[in-house]
Amino acid sequence: MATLIRRDIWALEASGTWDPYSLAYASAVREMQALPDADPRSWSYQAAMHGTYVTPAQTDWNGCQHGSWFFLPWHRMYIYWLERIVKSFVDKAGGPADWSLPYWNYTDDPAHASLPPAFREPTLPDGSVNPLLNTNRRSTMNSGAALTSRTTSTQAAMSNALFSDPVQISFGGVETGPIHFNNGFGGLEDQPHNQVHDAVGGKPTRNCADGWMSDPNCAAQDPIFYLHHSNIDRLWKRWLDLGQSRSNPTNPVWLNQVFPFYDENGGQTTMTPADVLDTVKNLNYAYDDDPVTVAAVAAPRIVPTGGPRRVVKPREVSASTGPMTLGPDGGAATLLAAPETAAAFEALAAGEPPVHIYLHIQDIHVAEHPGVLYELFLNLPEKMSPAEADDHYVGMLNFFGLSHAHHGMGGADASPMEHIYDITDVVRRLSKAGAWDPKEVTVKFIPSSGTDVDPGNDPSMGKPAEVHVGQIRITYD
Ligand code: C2O
């Protein structure tokens, strides 16, 4: 069997909204939605395997792995089996023989940061309802708003050369046992994965009443979910291509963890990360931008920051003065360092690789998902517009999965959420520009919809709920 090629949805859509591949996907989704809920191939059963509020849950529901080094392999397996199921319906309907799950590359071309037209169109060419349009998204996204380049940036993730780490932020996530939800997002999972979820979904409300993409228990019901994850899966491959010590774990604990799935006949099957390391040899699919030879990637576009990562226990630099609350206008906190720590910090800021400096936003509590993202800045000058403040920009704070951690679903047992940012580059840049005082660091949170629509004029924003941040820390390793 020839290797299936997963294609860029925007390239497919260049031939028109209803290119044969998008139309075949729409028809298959409709068929799967019409199957009885108990059929493992049904749209609702497949989505429930990712996450659901439906009770009692089947034992193989709520299986998605988040905040863990199983995030990437689990989602690779999940969309692989979904693709096989969808394909069986495409085949039955006489759709394209080489149909495969497309990917949504929202990062590389600003013109592709909007939802592809087939996912916004109310009807199919025959006038019937389009199952790819989900009205439980940010209304602005359904009317063609674009994700911002900060929402879709892969820079932080791709420059992190370590797949996993017991504590600090790595590309693939914290080393855990199998877990539905946990603190310890991998770099790619946090940015852009979580951010795209929140920006597309908007504010989720209880039991999937709205904001599906922002809530892991509802997200996989939205057909765009699988194109988002096809892209995340592709980025895992592009990360490996960058080389320079990037590699997958060789730890048998990671390699041999078994996860359950269903095949296109509804038969039960299982897979382990070891089974999915090579998409071509193991799973018979490739991406249309997979390099033909290794030589083709000799010049990586992204240069790793700060040199190789060392796995050492993080050391404290400074702590925030106390808890803070983020409201509709965001917020700011100042971290004060003791003189002796400040001296060490100054040396770090001027230092050379391989030291990395991290910003921790932790003990995050919310009563509900706030439906907003925050852009984070260090020492943002009063008069500087956030849009122009790239030199001060750290990353985004997102809330995908927060309700899970908060409500203690999936074993995290109500542990509040934490996000970690590698701020090595920002600190060194500010230090060089003389805009850095190690004794006093200000962290600023500016609300964002994640899209190019200003949050103040965005009908999809509502009133963002308050976010409580227990502590902000800076560490280095
Ligand atoms: Cu398991 Cu993008 O989510």
Residues whose N, C-alpha, C, O or C-beta is under 5 A from the ligand:
A	BS01	C2O	C64
